[in-house]
Amino acid sequence: MLSHPFRRAFVFCSGAGMLAAALAAGLPAAQAQEPSQIVIKNFMFSPMAITVKAGTTVTWKNMDGEPHTVVDDAGIFHSAALDQNDTYQFKFDKPGVYKVFCGIHPYMKATITVQ
């Protein structure tokens, strides 16, 4: 049987090794993901600004009890009214800066930068 100091060291090293393995396994997935979802909540887009690569599909999800729309100020896209838990998606193929607002509540604004 291991003495108390050795047992403590063994448990610490085992735990540290498992933590390191878990972090290493999760790191590539975290790096590969891009922010591509915008939540509509409390009459705000969150986040209010994101940067994505060309070809990325961005999803908006309305979490409010009130309907909202997703409108590009250049007229490129316009969602129907989104009720609570409804989503809208748009694939950004061309680089540029896209200004978005809610057509029902125009003070709600967001910016999507496509690289």
N, C-alpha and C positions, 0 to 999 in steps of 0.2 A: 504494500500500500504506500502511496506517495505521501510525503510529509506535507504539512499545511502550506509552507512557502512554495514548494514545488507544484502543488495542486493549484494554488492561486495563479502562478505563472503559466501553467498549462492552460487553464481556463481563459486567462487574458489573451494569450497568443492564439488560441483557437478562435476566440471571438473576434479578435482583430483580423485574423485571416479570412474569416467568413465575411466580415464587413468589407474588407478590401475586394474580395471576389464579387460581392454583390454590387459594389460601386463600379468596378471595372466592367461588369456585364451590362449594367444599365447606362453607362456613359455613352457608347456609340448611339444608342437609341435616342437619348436626350439630345445629342448633337445633330442627329439627322432630322429631327422634327423642326418644323417651322411653325410660327404662330399663324394659323390659317382659320381660326374661328373668332368671330366677334359676337359677344353676347350683348343683347339689348336688355338693359335692366335699369330701373329707376330713371327712365327717360334719358338714358345715355347709351352711347356705343362704348363697349369696353373690350379691348383697349381702343382708345380714340385714334391711334396711329399705329400702323404695322408696316413692315417691309417684307416683301415676299419675292421669290424668283418668278420670272415669266413662266407661265404654264401652271401656276398654282391655282387651285380652286379655293376660294374663300367662302366660308359658311357663316351666315348670320343666324342667330337663334334668338327669338323674342321670349324673354322670361317675364315680361310685364303682363298685367291683366288687361292692358289697353292695346289696341292694334297699332302697328308701326309699318312703315314701308322703308325700303332701301333704294335710294335714287342716286344715280351718278349725275353730278351737275352738268356734265357735257352731253347728257342724253344717251349714253351708251347702254345703260341698263336701268330697269325700273321694276321692282318687285310688286306683286299684288300685296294687299294688306295682310300682314302676318299677325295671326291671333297668338295667344299664349302657347308656347312650345312649338310653334311653327318655325320652319327654317327656310332660308333662301340661299342659293349658291350661285356664284359667278366665277368662271375661269378667266383669269387675267393672262392673256397671251402676249400682250404688247407692253414693253417697258413704258413707264411714265408715272405721273402722280395723279391719282384719282381722288377727287373730293366727293364725299358721300354725305347724304343727309336723309332725314326722314321726311317724306312728302307731307305727312300729317302734322308733324311737329318740326318745322324747319330749323329750329335752334339746335336740334340734335345733329351733330356733325362728327365726321371721322375722315381720316386720310389713309389711303392705301398707296404705298410706294412700291412699284414693281420694277425690279432690276433685270 
